[in-house]
Amino acid sequence: MSAPPPRPFRRVPSRVVAGARNVGLRGGDVRISDPQGPCALCGQVGQLRLGHIAPKWVYRWMKLEGSVIGNYRSLSTKVESQDGDKHYLLCDSCEHRLGAAESYVKDLVTGLPVSLGARDVQLAEGPLLIGVDHVLVRRAVLGILLKAHHAPSQAFASVVLPEPMLERLKSRLITDTYDHLSHPLIATKWLNCTIPGVNPRAIMFAGYGTNRGLTAFDLTMAGWSFSVFFRGWKQVERMPGFSHHANLGRGSWLIYLADLSIHRGVNRGSAPYTSEVDPWRRFSRQRCCPCGLSARSFEHCCALTWCSLPIAGTLVPDAGVDSGPVEGSATL
């Protein structure tokens, strides 16, 4: 495993609010005036930017609930902070380049006509997003994977890549060359019609691991999951609508819709799994939308858009990537 960039930076102690208090968890880096070091992407030595691992906008819905909570079951500890973890990892140029792709994804995951229209993307039956720039989507998701690998935060502790994969990942990010056959990417939009008091937008975690022959990076943020498959992806290729995911450049993208009760990383036995394929069909249109985007009613949010379309993507891939790091090589 290649060593991460040297880290001469002090980190903010985590505020433990429940559980074990002697685990020594720390959060983001302390801001300093002239941070110097090698960029985790391009390798150039120079001034580094203090940047979020997951984009800053991802934490908006958590902050609306009061603060950012980290619940680490393996350590029996819950911590609280005012923001998502930030670290000195990238130079200004690489930070800006990945940030531009993350901003593009932000407009896709809000799913509003105004944000989609601004990107020349349309929502159609499937549900399909038509006109998606798949290069920007992959740059955003794989860029977060790279940052998560190098981040010292506990939130990204399971994201540890084999060295050959890490070098290929950096090469692809630098050149923007992505082959869908080596890293198919599937997206799921989550709705919560069954678990009281949980906003699917206020959940963020990243994991890399292997389960049932699939090796994948799974990123849940802002009410969506992005799953990138590295080993065993031929199982994914047989899923309904996979051809929609395979396009690069501008193309269509089949988005899976699912209720939060079947999300492995969220449920963990805390709520009954729904047996309904689409529980939002019986959801009251006067209640707040189960997508959690805002306080708008279901009727004025997803009921007439995402949830009014014939659902083709109801089989959500179960990568099981919360199982922890995996050793060995994989294709990228």
C-alpha positions in Angstrom: 0.0 0.0 0.0 1.5 3.4 -1.0 1.9 5.8 1.9 -0.4 8.8 2.0 1.1 12.3 1.6 3.0 13.4 4.7 0.7 15.0 7.2 2.3 17.7 9.3 -1.1 19.2 10.1 -2.8 19.3 13.5 -6.3 18.1 13.7 -9.4 19.2 15.6 -10.3 16.9 18.5 -13.7 15.3 18.0 -16.5 16.1 20.5 -17.7 12.9 21.9 -21.4 13.0 22.8 -22.1 9.3 23.6 -20.2 6.1 24.2 -16.5 5.6 24.7 -14.6 8.8 25.4 -11.0 7.5 25.4 -10.7 6.5 21.7 -8.9 9.7 20.7 -10.9 10.5 17.6 -10.0 13.7 15.7 -11.8 15.5 13.0 -10.6 17.8 10.3 -7.3 19.7 10.0 -6.7 22.9 11.9 -6.6 25.9 9.5 -3.0 27.3 9.1 -1.6 30.2 7.0 0.8 28.4 4.6 0.1 24.7 4.3 2.7 23.0 2.2 2.9 19.4 0.9 2.4 17.1 -2.1 -1.0 17.1 -3.8 -2.7 13.8 -3.4 -3.8 13.9 -7.1 -1.2 15.5 -9.3 1.8 15.0 -6.8 3.1 18.6 -7.1 4.6 20.0 -4.0 3.2 23.4 -3.0 0.5 25.1 -1.1 -2.5 22.9 -0.3 -6.2 23.8 0.0 -8.3 23.0 3.0 -11.1 21.1 1.4 -14.0 18.8 2.3 -13.7 15.1 1.5 -17.4 14.9 0.7 -18.6 18.2 -0.8 -19.6 21.0 1.6 -23.1 21.1 0.2 -23.7 17.5 1.3 -23.8 18.5 5.0 -26.5 21.1 4.5 -29.3 18.8 5.6 -27.3 17.6 8.6 -26.8 21.1 9.8 -30.5 21.8 9.5 -30.9 19.1 12.1 -28.4 20.9 14.4 -25.0 19.5 13.7 -23.0 16.8 11.9 -23.1 13.5 13.9 -20.6 10.7 13.4 -21.9 7.3 14.7 -19.0 4.8 14.8 -20.5 1.5 15.9 -17.1 -0.4 15.8 -15.8 2.1 18.4 -19.1 2.4 20.4 -18.7 6.2 20.0 -20.9 9.0 18.7 -19.2 12.4 17.9 -20.6 15.8 17.0 -19.1 18.6 14.8 -20.3 21.8 13.1 -19.1 20.7 9.7 -17.9 17.8 7.6 -14.3 16.9 7.9 -11.8 19.0 5.9 -8.2 18.2 5.2 -5.2 19.6 3.3 -5.0 17.1 0.5 -5.1 18.9 -2.9 -3.5 21.8 -4.6 -5.7 24.7 -5.7 -6.0 23.5 -9.3 -7.0 19.9 -8.5 -9.4 21.1 -5.7 -11.1 23.4 -8.2 -11.3 20.7 -10.9 -12.9 18.1 -8.7 -15.1 20.8 -7.2 -16.5 21.7 -10.6 -17.6 18.0 -11.1 -19.1 17.9 -7.6 -21.1 21.0 -8.3 -22.5 19.2 -11.4 -23.6 16.3 -9.3 -25.2 18.7 -6.8 -27.5 19.9 -9.6 -28.4 16.3 -10.5 -29.2 15.1 -7.0 -31.6 18.0 -6.2 -33.6 16.8 -9.1 -35.5 20.1 -9.5 -36.5 21.1 -13.1 -34.6 24.4 -12.7 -31.3 22.7 -11.7 -31.6 20.0 -14.3 -32.5 22.5 -17.0 -29.5 24.6 -16.1 -27.3 21.6 -17.0 -29.3 20.7 -20.1 -30.6 17.5 -18.4 -34.1 16.2 -18.6 -36.0 13.7 -16.5 -37.9 11.1 -18.5 -39.7 7.7 -18.0 -37.5 5.1 -16.4 -36.8 7.3 -14.5 -34.1 8.4 -16.8 -31.9 11.4 -16.7 -31.2 12.4 -20.3 -28.2 14.4 -21.3 -26.0 13.5 -18.4 -22.3 14.3 -18.7 -21.0 10.9 -17.4 -17.4 12.1 -17.4 -18.2 14.8 -14.8 -20.2 12.3 -12.7 -17.3 9.9 -12.7 -14.8 12.6 -12.0 -16.8 13.7 -9.0 -17.4 10.2 -7.5 -13.9 8.9 -8.1 -12.5 12.1 -6.9 -14.3 11.6 -3.6 -12.9 8.1 -3.5 -9.4 9.4 -3.9 -9.9 11.9 -1.1 -11.5 9.4 1.1 -8.6 7.0 0.7 -6.1 9.7 1.9 -8.4 11.2 4.6 -7.3 10.4 8.2 -10.9 10.9 9.4 -12.7 7.9 11.0 -15.6 8.5 8.7 -13.5 7.2 5.8 -11.5 4.6 7.6 -12.8 1.7 5.6 -11.8 3.3 2.3 -8.3 1.8 1.7 -7.3 1.1 -1.9 -4.7 -1.4 -3.2 -1.7 0.5 -4.5 -2.1 -0.5 -8.2 -5.7 0.7 -8.1 -4.7 3.9 -6.5 -2.2 4.7 -9.2 -4.7 3.9 -11.9 -7.3 6.0 -10.2 -5.1 9.0 -10.2 -4.2 8.5 -13.8 -7.8 8.4 -14.9 -8.7 11.4 -12.8 -5.9 13.5 -14.3 -6.7 12.6 -17.9 -10.5 12.2 -17.5 -10.4 8.9 -19.3 -13.1 6.5 -17.9 -14.1 3.2 -19.4 -17.5 2.0 -18.2 -16.4 -1.6 -18.5 -13.7 -1.1 -15.8 -15.8 0.9 -13.3 -19.6 0.7 -13.9 -21.4 3.3 -11.7 -25.0 2.9 -10.5 -27.0 5.6 -8.7 -29.9 5.1 -6.3 -32.2 7.9 -5.2 -33.6 7.2 -1.7 -37.0 8.0 -0.4 -38.1 7.5 3.2 -41.7 6.5 3.5 -41.3 4.1 6.4 -38.7 5.1 9.1 -40.1 8.0 11.2 -37.9 11.1 11.7 -35.1 10.2 9.3 -34.2 12.5 6.4 -32.4 10.5 3.7 -30.6 13.7 2.8 -29.0 14.0 6.2 -27.0 10.7 5.9 -23.5 10.6 4.6 -21.0 7.7 4.6 -18.5 6.1 2.4 -17.3 2.5 2.3 -15.1 0.2 0.2 -15.2 -3.5 0.5 -16.3 -6.9 -0.9 -19.5 -8.9 -0.5 -21.0 -11.7 -2.5 -18.2 -11.4 -5.1 -18.7 -7.7 -5.7 -15.9 -5.2 -4.8 -17.3 -1.7 -4.7 -17.0 1.8 -3.4 -20.3 3.0 -2.1 -21.0 6.7 -1.4 -24.2 7.7 0.2 -24.8 11.5 0.3 -27.6 14.0 -0.1 -30.2 11.3 -0.4 -28.5 9.3 -3.2 -26.0 6.4 -3.3 -23.3 6.1 -5.9 -21.9 2.6 -6.3 -18.7 2.1 -8.3 -17.9 -1.6 -9.0 -14.3 -2.8 -9.4 -14.6 -6.6 -9.1 -17.5 -8.9 -10.0 -19.1 -6.2 -12.1 -20.5 -8.7 -14.7 -23.2 -9.4 -12.1 -24.1 -5.8 -12.3 -24.1 -5.9 -16.1 -27.0 -8.3 -16.0 -29.2 -5.9 -14.0 -32.2 -4.3 -15.8 -31.3 -1.1 -17.6 -27.5 -1.5 -17.2 -27.0 -0.3 -20.8 -28.3 3.1 -19.6 -25.5 3.3 -17.1 -22.8 2.3 -19.6 -22.9 5.5 -21.7 -20.0 7.9 -21.5 -20.0 11.5 -22.8 -23.5 12.8 -22.7 -26.1 10.2 -22.5 -29.0 8.7 -20.6 -28.8 7.3 -17.0 -31.3 5.0 -15.4 -31.7 6.0 -11.7 -32.9 3.4 -9.2 -35.6 4.5 -6.7 -35.8 2.8 -3.3 -37.1 3.2 0.2 -34.6 3.9 2.9 -35.8 0.9 4.8 -33.8 -1.5 2.5 -30.5 0.5 2.8 -28.1 -1.9 4.5 -26.1 0.8 6.1 -29.1 2.6 7.5 -31.4 -0.1 8.6 -29.2 -2.6 10.5 -32.3 -4.1 12.0 -33.6 -0.8 13.5 -36.7 -0.7 11.3 -38.8 -3.3 9.5 -37.9 -3.8 5.9 -40.7 -2.8 3.6 -42.0 -5.6 1.3 -43.4 -3.0 -1.1 -41.5 -2.2 -4.3 -42.7 1.4 -4.3 -44.2 2.4 -0.9 -44.4 6.0 -2.1 -47.5 5.1 -4.2 -49.5 5.2 -0.9 -47.7 8.1 0.6 -49.9 11.1 1.4 -49.3 14.0 -1.0 -49.8 16.5 1.7 -46.9 15.3 3.8 -43.4 16.6 3.4 -41.7 14.9 0.5 -40.0 11.6 1.4 -36.9 12.6 -0.6 -36.1 15.1 2.3 -35.0 17.9 -0.1 -37.0 20.6 1.6 -40.2 21.2 3.6 -42.3 21.2 0.4 -45.1 18.7 0.2 -44.8 15.5 -1.7 -47.4 16.8 -4.1 -45.2 19.8 -5.0 -41.9 17.9 -5.1 -41.4 14.3 -6.3 -45.0 13.1 -6.6 -45.4 14.7 -10.1 -41.8 14.1 -11.3 -39.6 11.2 -10.0 -42.5 9.2 -8.5 -45.0 9.7 -11.2 -42.8 7.9 -13.8 -43.1 4.2 -14.6 -40.4 2.6 -12.4 -37.9 0.4 -14.2 -35.1 0.6 -11.7 -36.4 -1.0 -8.5 -33.7 -3.7 -8.1 -31.1 -2.0 -6.0 -27.6 -3.6 -6.1 -26.5 -4.9 -2.7 -22.8 -4.4 -2.8 -22.5 -4.7 1.0 -19.5 -2.3 1.0 -19.8 -1.5 4.7 -17.9 -4.7 5.4 -14.6 -2.9 5.6 -11.4 -2.7 3.6 -10.5 -5.6 1.2 -7.1 -6.8 0.3 -5.9 -7.7 -3.2 -6.1 -6.2 -6.6 -9.1 -5.1 -8.6 -9.7 -3.5 -11.9 -10.0 0.2 -12.4 
